[in-house]
Amino acid sequence: MGETIPLWPGEFREPGGRRIFVRRDDSGGAPSHGRIVYVHGLAGASTDWTDLMGALSPEFTGEAPDLPGFGKSPPPPDGDYSLDAHAAAVADLIREGEHPVHLVGNSMGGAAAVRVAADYPRLVRTLTLISPALPDLWPRLIPYQMSGALIPVVGPAVYARIQSRPAEVRVQGTLDATFYDPSAASAQRVLDALEAERERDLCDYAHTAVLESLRGLVAEYLRIGRRSLWRQAAGISSPTLLVYADNDKFVNPRLSRRAARTFPRNRLVLLPKSGHVPMMEHPERVARELRPFVRAASPAGPGGGTVS
């Protein structure tokens, strides 16, 4: 993958009254293809996008928020961690700058991105979903185990015990679960993850953010009707790039077939030898798929977006 780049700098913003931390590509280029907004998954953070943003820089301006309660962002004032709330936070951030944007989401962030594209279609020029957490009647073992943390009394206690393990053990466990080849993570990225994990240990809301967001995601898996995610996906007009991984332990790659049948305007990519977070494990490979897709749907030049 070459030399490891530093984490992108960030700042606190308050879109829609929520205080969130947003990292931004500061390479200083003059991007001609519009703005890309990246949305991380459950227990993730804006740093998940560091290397993909780097691979696409400076041609594309990238912004990656820490969703409320994750990364450096404080919890939401109303304590709402539902998927609707996460989607609203992303939509408010998009409205602050040039739009429509190229929206990219991974895992839970992919589910939130679907809701943004469905509820706020004028904000989204293209949609890219990387291992999106869309409802599956036969989810994989790890999601089942995670859902066990929602069992009253017992579940949170077990989750707290797991989180009490040394940060080094937790980081390695995350790599083992989300990468096809955990050794692909550079030493610097492992150190970055350790530092973030220790910083999160100091936040008294960290467990709540994960558990309540998981609860919100499970609720979406059980939702029926016009606002179910698959129903919304079928009505999305934005061109959609679907990126699935053949060794994903969270999202069954067979679900890619349903996604390809459901999203009206899509291109499907199935990555070999990749886990749940290919933008971290294989950023250059993902960039090779994303770059021409975004170029093809972009305005002719700088300023082609709209601001309202």
Backbone bond lengths (Angstrom), bond angles and torsions (degrees), N, CA, C in turn:
res aa  C-N    CA-C-N  psi(-1)  N-CA   C-N-CA  omega(-1)  CA-C   N-CA-C  phi
1 M - - - 1.458 - - 1.521 110.73 -
2 G 1.332 118.01 -10.31 1.445 120.09 179.61 1.512 112.47 88.31
3 E 1.335 115.48 -165.53 1.458 121.20 -177.46 1.528 111.11 -65.37
4 T 1.320 115.31 136.68 1.463 120.48 179.35 1.518 109.84 -75.50
5 I 1.323 117.02 125.91 1.456 120.28 -178.78 1.527 109.94 -86.92
6 P 1.323 118.20 155.97 1.472 120.77 176.62 1.522 111.00 -68.19
7 L 1.320 115.30 160.41 1.460 119.72 173.94 1.523 108.86 -62.34
8 W 1.321 116.15 142.53 1.456 119.86 178.46 1.535 109.89 -68.34
9 P 1.320 117.49 143.95 1.471 119.95 178.80 1.524 110.87 -71.55
10 G 1.315 115.39 162.35 1.457 119.21 -179.30 1.511 112.61 -147.86
11 E 1.315 114.23 177.89 1.452 120.70 179.47 1.531 108.92 -152.31
12 F 1.313 115.39 159.03 1.460 119.55 176.46 1.531 109.56 -84.61
13 R 1.320 115.43 137.71 1.461 122.05 175.79 1.530 107.60 -131.12
14 E 1.324 115.97 168.72 1.463 119.82 -179.27 1.518 111.81 -132.07
15 P 1.326 118.26 58.67 1.471 119.31 176.58 1.519 110.71 -68.38
16 G 1.318 115.75 130.54 1.459 119.73 178.78 1.517 114.59 63.71
17 G 1.332 117.19 19.37 1.459 120.31 178.92 1.521 114.16 84.21
18 R 1.332 118.05 0.99 1.464 121.04 176.27 1.530 108.59 -98.38
19 R 1.300 116.93 133.52 1.465 120.26 178.79 1.527 108.24 -89.16
20 I 1.320 116.63 113.09 1.455 119.63 -179.64 1.525 110.32 -130.66
21 F 1.315 114.60 154.00 1.454 121.36 178.91 1.524 107.88 -96.32
22 V 1.338 116.33 131.06 1.463 121.14 -176.11 1.529 109.24 -126.96
23 R 1.324 115.42 123.58 1.468 120.24 174.15 1.530 109.11 -91.78
24 R 1.344 115.24 146.37 1.463 119.40 -175.27 1.516 110.38 -139.94
25 D 1.316 114.81 141.57 1.462 121.43 173.93 1.528 108.16 -64.84
26 D 1.325 115.59 116.59 1.473 119.60 -178.07 1.523 111.20 -111.51
27 S 1.321 117.10 32.39 1.463 120.83 -175.77 1.518 113.42 -68.44
28 G 1.342 116.13 -15.39 1.459 119.17 174.03 1.508 114.46 83.76
29 G 1.328 117.88 8.75 1.451 120.11 178.89 1.518 111.75 -75.84
30 A 1.314 115.02 179.54 1.466 120.79 177.77 1.524 107.63 -116.34
31 P 1.329 117.54 78.97 1.457 120.97 -174.26 1.529 111.96 -60.76
32 S 1.331 115.47 140.12 1.465 120.00 -176.57 1.518 112.95 -111.08
33 H 1.304 117.23 2.23 1.459 118.91 -173.81 1.523 113.48 -117.73
34 G 1.311 117.14 17.27 1.453 119.17 175.49 1.515 113.42 89.97
35 R 1.280 114.36 -173.18 1.469 124.31 -170.77 1.531 109.99 -101.90
36 I 1.329 115.75 134.86 1.453 121.22 175.47 1.524 108.22 -109.92
37 V 1.325 116.88 131.27 1.457 122.25 175.52 1.524 107.71 -115.45
38 Y 1.330 115.28 127.55 1.459 122.42 -175.52 1.534 109.90 -109.43
39 V 1.348 117.02 134.63 1.461 121.82 -177.40 1.534 109.29 -121.90
40 H 1.328 115.92 120.27 1.466 121.24 -176.22 1.521 112.27 -79.01
41 G 1.326 115.45 172.50 1.451 121.59 -178.10 1.516 113.63 -97.48
42 L 1.325 114.92 -172.78 1.460 122.10 -179.31 1.524 109.99 -60.72
43 A 1.342 116.22 130.83 1.466 123.22 -178.66 1.521 112.30 66.75
44 G 1.340 117.17 10.85 1.453 121.14 177.10 1.514 111.49 -95.79
45 A 1.321 115.38 -166.23 1.462 121.40 -179.70 1.522 108.71 -162.48
46 S 1.319 115.44 173.39 1.463 120.73 179.87 1.522 112.38 -58.14
47 T 1.316 117.45 -28.27 1.463 121.47 -178.83 1.526 112.30 -64.85
48 D 1.331 118.04 -15.81 1.465 120.45 177.96 1.527 111.57 -60.94
49 W 1.335 116.27 -21.48 1.461 121.03 -174.06 1.526 113.35 -100.93
50 T 1.307 117.67 3.42 1.469 120.92 -173.62 1.518 112.82 -51.62
51 D 1.320 116.87 -51.98 1.467 119.97 -172.86 1.519 112.84 -75.66
52 L 1.323 118.30 -33.65 1.464 119.38 175.83 1.519 110.18 -68.11
53 M 1.333 117.31 -42.00 1.461 120.09 176.15 1.522 110.14 -59.43
54 G 1.336 115.48 -39.99 1.457 119.54 178.62 1.518 112.40 -64.86
55 A 1.335 116.64 -39.84 1.458 120.56 -179.35 1.529 111.64 -66.33
56 L 1.336 117.34 -27.40 1.460 121.44 -177.62 1.533 112.77 -97.47
57 S 1.306 116.91 -6.06 1.464 122.24 -178.22 1.533 109.36 -84.80
58 P 1.354 117.50 147.54 1.472 128.70 0.19 1.528 113.48 -95.80
59 E 1.339 116.58 13.19 1.464 118.62 -177.07 1.527 112.25 -64.47
60 F 1.342 116.01 -31.48 1.456 121.07 -177.70 1.523 110.24 -123.57
61 T 1.315 117.45 136.31 1.450 122.13 174.75 1.520 108.86 -82.83
62 G 1.325 116.91 120.81 1.454 120.45 -178.23 1.511 112.71 -111.17
63 E 1.331 116.53 140.57 1.459 122.96 173.49 1.519 108.19 -131.93
64 A 1.321 116.09 133.45 1.464 120.83 -179.51 1.517 109.64 -132.03
65 P 1.331 117.97 111.11 1.470 120.23 178.32 1.521 111.93 -84.91
66 D 1.318 115.54 152.39 1.461 121.61 161.60 1.522 105.49 -85.70
67 L 1.316 118.20 117.46 1.452 120.21 178.20 1.529 110.33 -58.73
68 P 1.320 119.19 154.07 1.464 120.86 -178.97 1.534 112.16 -52.09
69 G 1.346 115.15 125.98 1.459 120.88 -179.64 1.511 114.36 91.11
70 F 1.334 117.65 -3.10 1.465 121.68 -179.09 1.523 110.35 -120.42
71 G 1.338 115.61 159.93 1.451 119.11 -179.76 1.517 110.91 55.72
72 K 1.329 115.83 -128.13 1.454 120.77 179.41 1.530 113.09 -93.69
73 S 1.334 117.08 -3.45 1.470 119.93 -177.12 1.524 111.07 -77.50
74 P 1.327 117.41 134.70 1.471 120.21 175.44 1.522 110.30 -69.97
75 P 1.327 117.38 167.81 1.466 119.84 179.61 1.523 110.98 -65.89
76 P 1.331 117.94 157.69 1.465 120.10 178.16 1.519 110.46 -66.35
77 P 1.322 118.17 143.38 1.472 120.99 -177.79 1.522 113.84 -55.77
78 D 1.338 116.72 -33.59 1.466 119.99 -177.35 1.526 112.60 -94.78
79 G 1.332 117.30 2.31 1.455 120.21 178.33 1.518 113.85 69.20
80 D 1.326 117.96 18.09 1.461 121.81 -176.97 1.529 109.98 -91.73
81 Y 1.328 116.11 114.33 1.463 122.24 178.71 1.525 111.52 -112.67
82 S 1.315 117.34 19.85 1.459 120.26 179.04 1.522 110.07 -66.77
83 L 1.327 116.17 164.00 1.456 119.60 177.86 1.524 110.43 -63.88
84 D 1.323 117.21 -35.62 1.467 120.22 176.18 1.520 111.12 -59.33
85 A 1.339 116.72 -40.94 1.463 120.70 -179.34 1.525 110.92 -67.28
86 H 1.328 116.81 -42.85 1.470 119.46 177.84 1.528 110.17 -63.57
87 A 1.325 116.80 -41.31 1.465 120.24 179.05 1.529 110.90 -64.04
88 A 1.313 116.93 -40.22 1.466 120.56 178.94 1.524 111.14 -63.94
89 A 1.343 116.68 -37.84 1.467 120.01 178.04 1.524 110.70 -63.35
90 V 1.331 116.17 -40.92 1.469 120.42 178.55 1.529 110.07 -66.68
91 A 1.320 116.83 -43.58 1.464 120.35 -179.79 1.530 111.34 -61.65
92 D 1.321 116.87 -41.43 1.469 120.22 179.31 1.527 110.69 -64.65
93 L 1.335 116.69 -38.02 1.469 119.69 177.29 1.527 110.29 -64.77
94 I 1.320 117.22 -42.95 1.463 120.72 179.75 1.524 111.08 -59.85
95 R 1.309 116.68 -41.70 1.472 120.82 -177.81 1.520 112.17 -63.33
96 E 1.327 117.36 -22.74 1.473 120.32 -177.54 1.517 112.90 -69.90
97 G 1.320 118.40 -19.17 1.458 120.77 -176.51 1.508 112.07 -131.35
98 E 1.332 115.50 -164.97 1.451 121.09 179.20 1.525 109.71 -60.68
99 H 1.298 115.94 134.29 1.458 120.96 177.26 1.524 108.32 -151.95
100 P 1.328 117.69 159.78 1.458 128.13 10.99 1.521 112.30 -71.11
101 V 1.319 115.52 159.63 1.460 121.92 -176.42 1.523 110.26 -114.43
102 H 1.312 113.83 167.82 1.456 121.28 167.98 1.526 105.42 -91.18
103 L 1.309 117.33 112.16 1.461 122.35 -173.45 1.528 109.84 -100.58
104 V 1.336 115.83 127.98 1.465 122.05 -177.24 1.518 108.47 -125.34
105 G 1.329 117.83 129.23 1.459 120.75 -179.99 1.511 111.94 -136.90
106 N 1.324 115.73 145.31 1.466 122.57 176.96 1.516 110.03 -118.29
107 S 1.331 117.19 135.33 1.455 123.53 173.56 1.532 110.52 56.55
108 M 1.341 118.46 -121.86 1.462 119.83 177.06 1.522 110.53 -59.18
109 G 1.324 116.80 -34.97 1.461 120.39 176.76 1.519 112.03 -63.56
110 G 1.341 116.56 -29.87 1.452 120.18 174.75 1.516 111.43 -67.88
111 A 1.339 116.40 -41.09 1.464 120.17 176.84 1.519 110.27 -62.81
112 A 1.339 116.67 -42.82 1.464 120.26 178.13 1.526 110.79 -63.29
113 A 1.331 116.51 -38.28 1.458 120.65 179.93 1.530 111.04 -64.86
114 V 1.331 117.22 -37.86 1.461 120.30 175.88 1.526 110.19 -60.44
115 R 1.336 116.43 -44.25 1.460 119.44 -179.86 1.530 111.28 -65.02
116 V 1.332 117.51 -38.68 1.464 119.91 177.80 1.524 110.00 -62.58
117 A 1.335 116.13 -47.09 1.466 120.06 -177.77 1.520 111.44 -63.69
118 A 1.342 116.55 -32.99 1.468 120.49 -179.61 1.523 111.89 -78.91
119 D 1.332 116.79 -42.83 1.468 120.92 -175.51 1.525 113.05 -83.07
120 Y 1.333 116.56 -29.04 1.468 120.67 -176.05 1.530 108.99 -131.03
121 P 1.320 118.83 63.34 1.471 121.12 -172.87 1.527 114.33 -59.92
122 R 1.314 117.90 -27.47 1.465 119.14 -178.97 1.529 112.60 -73.13
123 L 1.314 116.65 -11.00 1.467 120.04 179.80 1.524 112.89 -89.45
124 V 1.329 117.40 -11.94 1.465 120.71 -170.05 1.528 111.05 -120.64
125 R 1.326 116.06 116.81 1.469 120.99 175.95 1.527 110.51 -82.45
126 T 1.334 116.24 -49.28 1.465 120.99 175.34 1.519 108.20 -135.60
127 L 1.323 114.59 158.25 1.455 121.50 -179.53 1.525 108.35 -126.64
128 T 1.329 116.22 127.38 1.466 120.95 175.38 1.515 108.68 -121.66
129 L 1.319 116.20 123.47 1.460 121.90 -177.57 1.521 109.06 -115.55
130 I 1.333 115.25 118.41 1.461 121.73 -179.08 1.524 108.25 -109.43
131 S 1.337 116.42 110.66 1.468 121.56 -176.77 1.529 110.32 48.37
132 P 1.333 118.08 56.28 1.467 120.12 -175.43 1.528 112.16 -70.10
133 A 1.328 115.81 141.86 1.470 121.65 179.32 1.523 109.10 -85.51
134 L 1.319 115.89 74.13 1.459 121.42 176.90 1.520 109.39 -95.33
135 P 1.328 117.83 149.99 1.462 121.06 -174.16 1.527 113.14 -52.08
136 D 1.320 115.43 134.78 1.457 123.27 -178.07 1.523 107.93 -138.78
137 L 1.322 117.35 124.36 1.459 120.65 -179.59 1.521 112.28 -69.07
138 W 1.328 116.04 -19.77 1.465 119.82 179.00 1.533 109.51 -126.19
139 P 1.330 116.61 66.74 1.460 118.91 -179.78 1.525 110.94 -65.60
140 R 1.307 116.62 162.91 1.451 121.91 -175.09 1.532 111.36 -79.73
141 L 1.335 115.41 172.59 1.453 121.48 -173.18 1.529 112.87 -57.72
142 I 1.318 117.12 -47.29 1.467 119.61 -175.70 1.530 111.73 -61.43
143 P 1.354 119.93 -45.39 1.471 118.06 175.74 1.521 113.06 -59.33
144 Y 1.337 117.67 -37.11 1.462 120.05 175.93 1.519 110.51 -60.54
145 Q 1.323 116.14 -44.86 1.466 120.07 -179.85 1.523 110.84 -63.76
146 M 1.327 116.37 -40.05 1.463 119.99 178.61 1.518 110.75 -62.69
147 S 1.332 116.37 -41.86 1.461 119.85 -178.75 1.518 111.80 -62.29
148 G 1.332 116.96 -24.41 1.463 120.49 177.36 1.511 112.58 -61.60
149 A 1.336 116.79 -22.00 1.467 120.71 178.72 1.517 112.12 -67.84
150 L 1.348 117.21 -12.55 1.461 120.62 -179.15 1.526 112.90 -90.07
151 I 1.320 117.12 -5.45 1.462 119.79 177.31 1.528 108.60 -63.70
152 P 1.337 118.48 126.07 1.467 120.70 -176.36 1.522 113.01 -52.38
153 V 1.311 116.12 138.43 1.460 126.52 176.30 1.527 111.63 68.49
154 V 1.332 117.01 -62.70 1.463 120.21 -175.35 1.520 111.61 -66.52
155 G 1.345 116.73 -48.26 1.447 120.90 -175.70 1.519 114.12 -57.23
156 P 1.337 118.27 -54.78 1.465 119.19 179.37 1.527 113.02 -59.58
157 A 1.335 117.41 -34.39 1.467 120.39 179.86 1.531 110.32 -66.25
158 V 1.342 115.55 -41.92 1.471 119.68 178.48 1.522 109.79 -65.76
159 Y 1.334 116.48 -42.63 1.460 120.15 179.43 1.529 110.87 -61.43
160 A 1.335 116.74 -43.25 1.460 120.86 179.16 1.521 110.80 -61.70
161 R 1.339 116.74 -38.29 1.460 120.13 179.41 1.531 110.32 -65.76
162 I 1.334 115.75 -40.95 1.465 119.37 178.02 1.525 110.51 -63.14
163 Q 1.321 115.87 -41.32 1.464 120.17 -178.71 1.523 112.53 -73.21
164 S 1.325 117.43 -12.68 1.467 120.18 178.63 1.529 112.01 -82.34
165 R 1.313 117.29 -6.55 1.457 120.00 176.87 1.529 109.68 -66.00
166 P 1.323 118.12 158.68 1.465 120.19 179.06 1.520 111.53 -55.20
167 A 1.315 115.44 146.53 1.466 120.37 -178.09 1.521 111.55 -56.65
168 E 1.329 117.14 -36.81 1.466 120.69 -179.42 1.530 110.90 -61.20
169 V 1.326 116.22 -39.64 1.467 120.83 -179.46 1.525 109.93 -68.48
170 R 1.329 116.48 -41.75 1.460 120.08 -179.61 1.522 111.82 -65.34
171 V 1.322 116.77 -42.06 1.464 120.18 -179.98 1.527 110.16 -64.13
172 Q 1.330 116.68 -43.81 1.457 119.04 178.98 1.521 110.52 -64.93
173 G 1.326 117.36 -37.30 1.460 120.67 177.24 1.514 111.83 -62.68
174 T 1.325 116.73 -38.96 1.458 120.64 178.08 1.521 110.88 -65.74
175 L 1.322 116.64 -42.90 1.468 120.35 177.96 1.519 110.61 -62.06
176 D 1.317 116.84 -43.41 1.465 120.70 -179.64 1.523 111.29 -61.76
177 A 1.330 116.18 -35.06 1.467 120.19 -176.84 1.520 112.83 -82.11
178 T 1.320 117.70 -31.04 1.465 120.22 -170.75 1.526 114.87 -106.13
179 F 1.330 118.44 -16.94 1.463 121.77 178.65 1.524 110.04 -104.06
180 Y 1.318 116.64 147.20 1.465 120.89 168.51 1.523 108.99 -70.16
181 D 1.334 115.32 -43.29 1.461 121.95 178.46 1.523 108.43 -125.17
182 P 1.329 118.11 95.64 1.472 120.68 -177.24 1.525 113.67 -56.74
183 S 1.333 117.72 -25.49 1.463 119.98 -179.75 1.524 111.57 -71.12
184 A 1.334 117.38 -8.96 1.465 120.27 178.45 1.524 111.71 -70.76
185 A 1.322 117.50 -19.71 1.467 120.59 178.13 1.521 109.23 -71.53
186 S 1.312 117.07 127.67 1.463 120.46 179.97 1.524 110.49 -69.07
187 A 1.321 115.30 158.75 1.461 120.05 178.64 1.523 111.02 -57.88
188 Q 1.338 116.26 -37.48 1.464 119.17 -179.62 1.517 111.35 -67.10
189 R 1.331 117.46 -39.22 1.459 119.36 179.53 1.534 110.96 -67.12
190 V 1.311 116.74 -35.06 1.463 119.79 176.54 1.526 109.79 -65.50
191 L 1.312 117.07 -41.94 1.467 120.72 177.36 1.521 110.94 -64.39
192 D 1.331 117.04 -40.02 1.464 120.68 176.80 1.524 110.32 -59.92
193 A 1.335 116.18 -43.56 1.465 120.72 -179.12 1.524 110.87 -66.36
194 L 1.324 117.13 -38.39 1.472 120.45 178.28 1.522 111.12 -63.61
195 E 1.326 115.79 -44.24 1.463 119.70 179.78 1.524 110.61 -62.63
196 A 1.331 116.73 -42.59 1.463 120.42 179.27 1.525 111.14 -65.30
197 E 1.328 116.98 -39.62 1.456 121.06 -179.70 1.524 110.79 -63.80
198 R 1.309 116.72 -43.03 1.471 120.37 179.38 1.520 111.03 -67.81
199 E 1.323 116.68 -35.54 1.468 120.13 177.33 1.522 110.23 -65.98
200 R 1.338 116.65 -39.64 1.463 120.64 179.36 1.531 111.50 -67.10
201 D 1.331 116.36 -30.03 1.464 119.83 179.13 1.527 111.97 -60.91
202 L 1.322 116.56 -21.51 1.463 121.00 -178.88 1.533 112.04 -86.55
203 C 1.343 117.04 -5.55 1.464 121.28 -177.74 1.529 109.96 -97.10
204 D 1.310 117.05 120.42 1.464 119.77 -176.73 1.529 113.19 -72.90
205 Y 1.334 117.56 -8.67 1.456 120.98 -179.83 1.532 112.45 -101.34
206 A 1.327 118.19 -0.49 1.465 121.17 -172.66 1.526 112.22 -59.08
207 H 1.344 117.23 -46.88 1.462 120.06 -179.41 1.522 110.68 -65.19
208 T 1.322 116.38 -40.96 1.460 120.53 -179.06 1.520 111.22 -61.69
209 A 1.334 116.90 -42.38 1.462 120.87 -178.54 1.521 110.86 -59.74
210 V 1.332 116.79 -44.01 1.463 120.29 -179.26 1.524 110.86 -69.12
211 L 1.329 116.95 -49.62 1.460 120.19 -175.59 1.530 112.01 -65.27
212 E 1.335 117.08 -42.23 1.462 119.06 -179.35 1.526 111.85 -71.86
213 S 1.332 117.60 -33.50 1.464 119.70 175.17 1.521 110.08 -68.43
214 L 1.331 116.76 -37.41 1.460 120.31 175.25 1.526 110.19 -63.25
215 R 1.334 116.23 -41.66 1.462 120.23 177.34 1.538 110.32 -60.10
216 G 1.314 116.22 -42.64 1.454 120.04 178.75 1.521 112.25 -64.24
217 L 1.331 116.74 -36.82 1.463 120.53 179.51 1.523 110.83 -69.64
218 V 1.331 116.93 -41.61 1.460 120.52 176.91 1.531 110.08 -61.02
219 A 1.330 116.57 -38.63 1.464 120.35 178.17 1.522 110.98 -60.57
220 E 1.341 116.48 -35.63 1.460 119.99 178.04 1.526 111.20 -69.48
221 Y 1.320 116.91 -33.41 1.463 119.73 178.50 1.527 110.29 -65.85
222 L 1.327 116.44 -26.65 1.462 121.01 -177.45 1.524 112.75 -97.37
223 R 1.320 117.53 -7.17 1.462 120.98 -176.67 1.535 110.86 -69.84
224 I 1.311 116.04 140.51 1.451 121.38 173.69 1.527 108.57 -123.80
225 G 1.314 116.05 165.42 1.450 119.01 178.91 1.519 113.05 100.62
226 R 1.305 115.64 -170.45 1.468 120.98 -171.61 1.524 113.53 -66.77
227 R 1.344 117.93 -21.89 1.462 119.05 179.27 1.531 112.61 -97.87
228 S 1.305 116.79 11.15 1.461 118.26 171.75 1.532 107.49 -67.02
229 L 1.313 117.00 149.11 1.466 120.09 -172.38 1.524 112.68 -63.31
230 W 1.326 118.05 -38.70 1.461 118.90 179.56 1.530 111.03 -68.41
231 R 1.330 117.43 -37.24 1.470 120.01 176.05 1.522 110.04 -63.71
232 Q 1.327 116.06 -42.46 1.460 118.99 178.88 1.529 111.23 -66.03
233 A 1.325 116.33 -39.12 1.467 120.36 179.57 1.528 111.35 -58.48
234 A 1.319 116.34 -38.52 1.464 120.97 -178.20 1.521 112.45 -66.52
235 G 1.323 117.35 -18.20 1.456 120.47 -178.53 1.517 114.57 -104.34
236 I 1.328 117.27 4.83 1.468 120.36 -177.06 1.529 110.18 -77.53
237 S 1.323 116.24 128.19 1.464 121.30 -177.37 1.525 113.19 -92.08
238 S 1.318 117.66 -18.00 1.465 120.51 -177.45 1.522 111.22 -68.89
239 P 1.329 118.46 141.10 1.462 120.10 171.65 1.535 109.25 -55.83
240 T 1.324 116.61 137.02 1.458 120.90 -172.81 1.524 111.10 -127.14
241 L 1.320 115.50 128.43 1.462 122.07 173.75 1.515 107.68 -101.49
242 L 1.320 116.64 120.71 1.463 122.79 -179.03 1.518 109.13 -104.73
243 V 1.323 116.46 117.70 1.458 121.32 -179.14 1.529 108.67 -117.16
244 Y 1.317 116.16 112.89 1.457 122.06 177.42 1.526 109.15 -116.86
245 A 1.329 116.43 160.80 1.461 122.04 -177.54 1.521 109.91 -122.35
246 D 1.323 116.48 137.51 1.463 119.01 -172.83 1.526 114.04 -76.88
247 N 1.346 117.67 -11.36 1.458 120.50 177.90 1.522 111.87 -120.93
248 D 1.320 115.50 33.06 1.459 122.45 179.73 1.532 109.29 -74.66
249 K 1.339 116.70 123.81 1.461 121.06 -179.90 1.522 112.57 -87.65
250 F 1.326 116.82 -6.83 1.459 121.70 -179.19 1.526 112.23 -106.01
251 V 1.320 116.83 -50.38 1.458 122.64 -177.23 1.528 109.07 -107.74
252 N 1.327 116.24 120.47 1.456 120.12 -179.02 1.527 109.60 -65.69
253 P 1.340 118.28 122.01 1.467 119.41 -178.89 1.519 113.45 -60.96
254 R 1.345 117.61 -20.23 1.465 119.62 176.71 1.530 111.42 -63.97
255 L 1.334 115.92 -21.76 1.457 119.57 179.22 1.529 111.21 -66.57
256 S 1.328 116.62 -17.71 1.464 120.63 178.90 1.524 111.27 -59.24
257 R 1.332 117.25 -31.63 1.463 120.45 -179.56 1.528 110.37 -66.08
258 R 1.337 115.46 -42.43 1.463 118.61 178.31 1.521 110.30 -65.14
259 A 1.329 115.99 -40.95 1.462 119.49 179.54 1.524 110.80 -61.45
260 A 1.328 116.60 -42.19 1.463 120.21 -179.46 1.529 111.48 -65.27
261 R 1.333 116.96 -29.93 1.464 120.44 177.64 1.529 112.18 -79.58
262 T 1.347 116.42 -21.50 1.462 120.57 -170.41 1.520 113.73 -95.52
263 F 1.326 118.03 -50.21 1.465 120.28 -178.10 1.534 108.33 -70.00
264 P 1.328 118.01 125.12 1.471 121.16 -172.06 1.523 114.71 -60.81
265 R 1.325 117.71 -40.53 1.468 121.10 -176.16 1.523 107.78 -125.13
266 N 1.318 116.56 90.65 1.463 117.95 -173.15 1.518 113.11 -134.90
267 R 1.310 113.61 159.69 1.464 122.65 169.06 1.517 106.41 -128.44
268 L 1.321 116.87 129.93 1.459 122.12 -175.93 1.519 110.74 -105.75
269 V 1.342 114.92 133.76 1.462 122.12 175.18 1.524 108.06 -127.27
270 L 1.320 116.93 127.53 1.463 121.76 175.31 1.520 107.60 -113.29
271 L 1.334 116.15 113.48 1.458 121.59 -175.19 1.520 110.89 -87.57
272 P 1.325 118.08 128.50 1.467 120.77 176.82 1.526 111.01 -81.01
273 K 1.321 115.55 153.44 1.467 122.31 176.02 1.521 111.85 50.40
274 S 1.314 115.12 49.49 1.467 120.33 179.97 1.514 109.23 -140.62
275 G 1.342 115.81 148.65 1.443 122.51 178.56 1.514 112.77 -99.20
276 H 1.327 115.42 -156.16 1.463 122.09 -170.31 1.529 113.69 -70.78
277 V 1.327 117.79 -19.91 1.469 120.32 -177.44 1.532 110.24 -124.05
278 P 1.323 117.59 66.10 1.469 119.77 -176.82 1.520 113.79 -60.94
279 M 1.339 118.04 -24.50 1.469 118.83 178.47 1.532 110.91 -68.23
280 M 1.342 116.82 -19.09 1.458 121.09 175.45 1.526 111.03 -95.51
281 E 1.327 116.29 -39.35 1.462 120.62 -176.77 1.531 112.09 -79.11
282 H 1.339 116.34 -37.73 1.469 121.42 -177.91 1.528 110.38 -135.86
283 P 1.330 118.33 62.81 1.472 119.78 -175.56 1.521 114.12 -60.80
284 E 1.329 117.50 -37.77 1.462 119.33 -179.31 1.522 110.87 -66.53
285 R 1.329 116.10 -37.76 1.458 120.09 179.48 1.528 110.50 -66.16
286 V 1.326 116.31 -43.69 1.462 119.76 177.89 1.526 110.45 -65.14
287 A 1.324 117.08 -39.29 1.468 120.78 179.16 1.522 110.94 -62.16
288 R 1.322 117.60 -36.20 1.464 120.01 179.02 1.526 111.93 -64.16
289 E 1.308 116.76 -28.99 1.469 120.29 177.11 1.531 111.19 -83.27
290 L 1.319 116.05 -39.75 1.460 120.90 -175.01 1.527 112.57 -74.26
291 R 1.320 116.89 -36.74 1.472 120.98 -173.35 1.531 112.32 -58.82
292 P 1.328 119.65 -56.34 1.481 117.81 -179.51 1.518 113.50 -67.35
293 F 1.333 116.82 -29.92 1.461 120.46 178.39 1.524 110.44 -63.24
294 V 1.329 116.97 -46.53 1.460 121.21 -179.77 1.526 110.74 -69.62
295 R 1.330 116.80 -41.00 1.463 119.82 178.76 1.524 111.50 -56.86
296 A 1.322 115.30 -44.77 1.470 120.34 -175.17 1.530 111.94 -64.03
297 A 1.312 116.95 -28.92 1.473 119.97 -176.88 1.517 113.10 -101.36
298 S 1.336 117.41 2.14 1.458 120.66 -174.62 1.511 112.28 -83.64
299 P 1.345 116.79 158.36 1.464 120.42 173.36 1.526 109.88 -65.52
300 A 1.300 116.68 168.24 1.455 121.30 -173.14 1.520 113.36 -63.54
301 G 1.319 118.37 -28.70 1.445 119.58 -175.71 1.496 111.45 -165.85
302 P 1.358 117.64 -174.64 1.453 121.75 -179.63 1.524 110.72 -55.94
303 G 1.332 114.75 142.49 1.454 119.00 177.65 1.506 113.70 83.11
304 G 1.352 116.11 7.58 1.454 119.26 -178.08 1.499 113.80 -73.83
305 G 1.303 117.69 -12.54 1.460 120.40 179.60 1.521 110.70 -82.24
306 T 1.305 115.43 -175.05 1.462 120.36 178.70 1.507 110.14 -123.35
307 V 1.301 116.17 150.64 1.450 121.63 175.27 1.512 108.03 -125.71
308 S 1.311 116.56 127.77 1.464 119.29 -179.87 1.509 109.07 -142.39
